[in-house]
């Protein structure tokens, strides 16, 4: 087994690996040849130790908990769109806008049904439904105001899915009755991509750029902040603004979406404040 060749191959698919292992690599460089031979004799255990530290936080999590988290968000969005369609303000929207909202509503209902099936199929119990606060909904005076909330919900949902994707890495496929073989990470990402399409379309309906530009009319809201705000311009420890001339901070910001943690998503200033009777 050539330990260093393994690291080189890993670096081809994970450019950050040498940074992750840098302190450990320095230890190897300081060893004598005899010391290296002794260390390499224990490579399997050593390799496991390296990877457990270099890839901390990327191991498989509790898929039932992750999917129930996603289900709660989908419940909230599905109920929001149901209330939106039932509102008298819906009739004031254009035919095109009504058709778009009705289609998005169907997607959210499909997401709820799939997640409930998957959770039950992997031995979990789907969370009870949550609803969008009726009192909050009653404060909207125009269809345009409802679209504001739709944008905030969808953009938050995209960041929420991204924040939990890593917890589904390494979880084996599951054979679910009536569905077939399901890969948990793939299932989550399939929903995540559709949520991103929703977010882009709602932003388009509001006259905003489909991506988060940094100067949108809602970009100062809490939904775009967090420990890693959407204004971030550094990715994988690289300052994107320094990659080429003419690449502005706004360009760097718009090129990447950031995560939201569970605590950030469920905070009263974001989705958590919209759940209620």
C-alpha distance (Angstrom), angle and dihedral (degrees) to the residues before:
residue distance angle dihedral
X1 . . .
X2 3.80 . .
X3 3.79 104.3 .
X4 3.79 95.3 -172.7
X5 3.81 91.8 49.2
X6 3.80 88.6 54.3
X7 3.79 90.5 53.6
X8 3.81 90.9 48.5
X9 3.80 91.3 51.7
X10 3.79 91.0 47.2
X11 3.79 89.7 52.0
X12 3.80 89.0 59.2
X13 3.80 91.3 64.2
X14 3.81 97.7 30.0
X15 3.81 111.6 38.5
X16 3.81 89.9 -174.9
X17 3.79 95.1 59.1
X18 3.80 95.5 93.4
X19 3.77 89.2 53.7
X20 3.79 89.6 49.6
X21 3.79 91.7 50.5
X22 3.78 98.7 33.7
X23 3.79 97.6 111.2
X24 3.79 90.7 47.2
X25 3.80 92.4 47.9
X26 3.82 89.0 53.8
X27 3.77 89.1 57.1
X28 3.80 90.0 55.1
X29 3.80 91.9 49.8
X30 3.79 90.3 57.0
X31 3.80 95.5 50.6
X32 3.79 122.7 100.9
X33 3.80 117.7 -118.6
X34 3.81 89.5 -102.2
X35 3.76 89.8 50.8
X36 3.80 90.8 50.4
X37 3.78 91.7 52.1
X38 3.79 91.7 51.1
X39 3.78 90.9 47.7
X40 3.80 93.2 47.5
X41 3.79 89.8 51.9
X42 3.79 86.2 66.2
X43 3.82 94.2 42.8
X44 3.84 98.4 129.7
X45 3.80 92.4 57.9
X46 3.78 91.4 38.7
X47 3.80 91.8 49.9
X48 3.79 91.6 51.2
X49 3.79 89.7 51.1
X50 3.80 92.0 49.1
X51 3.78 93.6 49.9
X52 3.79 95.2 44.7
X53 3.80 88.7 57.1
X54 3.80 99.4 35.5
X55 3.78 92.5 49.5
X56 3.78 99.9 35.5
X57 3.79 110.0 154.0
X58 3.81 94.3 24.8
X59 3.80 98.2 86.9
X60 3.77 123.3 108.3
X61 3.76 117.1 -76.6
X62 3.80 134.8 -166.0
X63 3.79 103.1 -59.0
X64 3.82 92.7 -166.5
X65 3.80 91.1 57.0
X66 3.81 92.9 45.1
X67 3.79 92.9 49.4
X68 3.80 92.4 47.0
X69 3.80 88.3 52.4
X70 3.81 88.7 52.9
X71 3.80 90.8 44.9
X72 3.81 91.6 55.3
X73 3.80 90.1 54.1
X74 3.80 91.4 47.2
X75 3.82 90.8 49.4
X76 3.80 88.7 53.8
X77 3.80 94.1 48.5
X78 3.79 94.0 43.6
X79 3.80 92.0 52.0
X80 3.80 91.5 45.6
X81 3.81 91.9 55.9
X82 3.81 91.7 44.1
X83 3.80 89.2 54.7
X84 3.79 90.7 44.0
X85 3.80 92.2 54.2
X86 3.81 91.6 45.6
X87 3.80 92.2 50.4
X88 3.84 119.1 103.5
X89 3.80 86.6 -128.4
X90 3.80 90.2 67.7
X91 3.79 90.5 73.8
X92 3.81 90.0 60.0
X93 3.82 92.2 62.8
X94 3.78 123.7 93.0
X95 3.80 120.9 -95.9
X96 3.82 89.5 -109.1
X97 3.79 93.6 51.3
X98 3.81 93.0 46.5
X99 3.79 90.9 50.5
X100 3.80 90.9 50.5
X101 3.80 93.8 50.6
X102 3.80 91.8 46.5
X103 3.81 90.2 52.4
X104 3.79 92.9 47.9
X105 3.81 88.8 49.4
X106 3.82 89.8 55.0
X107 3.80 90.0 51.2
X108 3.80 92.3 52.0
X109 3.79 91.6 50.0
X110 3.81 89.7 49.6
X111 3.81 90.0 50.7
X112 3.80 90.9 51.8
X113 3.80 92.4 50.0
X114 3.81 93.6 47.0
X115 3.80 94.2 47.6
X116 3.81 91.7 49.2
X117 3.80 89.8 50.7
X118 3.80 92.9 47.6
X119 3.82 93.8 47.1
X120 3.80 91.4 50.5
X121 3.80 90.2 44.2
X122 3.80 92.9 56.7
X123 3.78 93.1 48.8
X124 3.79 99.8 -94.2
X125 3.78 134.7 122.0
X126 3.81 116.3 -119.8
X127 3.78 113.8 -122.3
X128 3.78 117.4 -108.2
X129 3.82 113.9 -96.1
X130 3.78 120.2 -89.1
X131 3.78 123.7 -154.1
X132 3.77 137.3 -145.0
X133 3.80 111.4 -105.7
X134 3.79 107.5 -93.5
X135 3.80 91.2 -157.2
X136 3.79 91.0 56.5
X137 3.80 91.4 48.1
X138 3.80 91.1 52.8
X139 3.82 90.4 61.6
X140 3.82 93.6 66.2
X141 3.79 110.8 102.6
X142 3.82 99.7 -176.4
X143 3.79 140.4 30.8
X144 3.81 86.9 -116.0
X145 3.81 90.3 60.7
X146 3.79 89.2 53.0
X147 3.81 89.5 52.9
X148 3.81 89.2 55.0
X149 3.80 89.6 60.4
X150 3.80 91.2 43.5
X151 3.80 89.8 56.3
X152 3.80 93.0 49.0
X153 3.81 91.5 47.4
X154 3.79 94.9 48.1
X155 3.80 95.5 44.9
X156 3.81 89.6 48.0
X157 3.79 90.3 49.4
X158 3.80 92.0 53.1
X159 3.80 91.7 51.9
X160 3.82 90.9 44.8
X161 3.81 93.9 55.0
X162 3.78 90.4 46.8
X163 3.79 89.9 51.9
X164 3.81 93.6 57.9
X165 3.82 102.0 36.4
X166 3.80 92.0 93.7
X167 3.81 90.3 58.8
X168 3.80 89.6 64.7
X169 3.79 96.9 53.5
X170 3.77 114.7 118.5
X171 3.81 96.1 15.0
X172 3.80 109.9 135.5
X173 3.80 124.7 -119.7
X174 3.79 115.5 -87.6
X175 3.81 126.6 -145.6
X176 3.80 105.8 -135.8
X177 3.79 120.7 -169.6
X178 3.79 111.5 -111.7
X179 3.80 91.8 10.3
X180 3.80 107.9 54.7
X181 3.77 129.5 -146.2
X182 3.80 111.5 -3.1
X183 3.78 127.3 -172.2
X184 3.83 106.2 -152.3
X185 3.80 95.7 -145.5
X186 3.79 92.7 46.5
X187 3.81 91.8 48.9
X188 3.81 91.4 51.6
X189 3.79 93.1 47.4
X190 3.80 91.8 49.2
X191 3.79 89.3 57.9
X192 3.81 91.7 40.8
X193 3.82 91.9 56.9
X194 3.81 92.1 51.5
X195 3.80 90.8 48.3
X196 3.80 87.5 53.9
X197 3.81 89.5 53.1
X198 3.79 89.4 50.6
X199 3.79 90.8 50.8
X200 3.80 92.3 49.2
X201 3.81 92.9 48.2
X202 3.80 94.5 47.3
X203 3.81 89.3 50.1
X204 3.81 89.2 49.9
X205 3.82 90.3 50.6
X206 3.80 87.9 54.4
X207 3.79 94.1 50.4
X208 3.80 92.9 -107.3
X209 3.80 128.0 127.5
X210 3.84 111.3 -89.3
X211 3.81 87.9 -122.2
X212 3.81 127.6 55.3
X213 3.78 102.7 -91.5
X214 3.79 102.6 179.6
X215 3.78 94.1 -120.4
X216 3.80 100.5 64.0
X217 3.79 119.2 129.3
X218 3.83 91.8 -107.0
X219 3.79 100.9 36.4
X220 3.80 91.9 105.3
X221 3.82 91.6 61.6
X222 3.81 121.2 108.8
X223 3.80 89.8 -111.0
X224 3.83 88.7 74.6
X225 3.78 95.8 45.6
X226 3.80 131.8 65.9
X227 3.79 134.7 119.5
X228 3.81 87.1 -46.7
X229 3.81 105.2 31.3
X230 3.78 124.9 -158.3
X231 3.82 86.7 -111.7
X232 3.82 88.5 71.3
X233 3.82 113.8 125.7
X234 3.82 99.4 -179.7
X235 3.80 121.0 88.2
X236 3.83 124.9 -178.7
X237 3.82 87.9 -8.6
X238 3.81 90.6 -56.5
X239 3.80 120.7 122.3
X240 3.80 100.1 -133.6
X241 3.80 91.9 -159.6
X242 3.81 89.5 66.4
X243 3.81 96.2 55.0
X244 3.79 95.2 89.2
X245 3.76 144.4 -15.2
X246 3.77 117.4 -82.2
X247 3.80 93.2 26.7
X248 3.79 104.7 127.2
X249 3.82 129.6 -161.2
X250 3.81 87.1 -108.0
X251 3.81 90.0 55.7
X252 3.80 90.7 49.4
X253 3.79 92.3 47.9
X254 3.80 93.7 49.1
X255 3.80 93.5 49.0
X256 3.81 95.5 67.2
X257 3.79 138.2 39.0
X258 3.81 119.9 -144.4
X259 3.78 131.6 -141.7
X260 3.77 130.5 -108.9
X261 3.79 119.8 -149.6
X262 3.80 122.4 -130.1
X263 3.80 90.7 -103.7
X264 3.80 91.3 50.3
X265 3.81 94.0 48.8
X266 3.80 94.0 47.5
X267 3.81 94.3 44.9
X268 3.83 114.8 120.0
X269 3.81 89.7 -115.3
X270 3.81 90.4 61.8
X271 3.83 133.6 26.4
X272 3.78 93.4 -30.6
X273 3.79 91.1 66.9
X274 3.80 92.5 55.7
X275 3.81 97.7 56.1
X276 3.78 116.7 96.9
X277 3.77 147.1 91.7
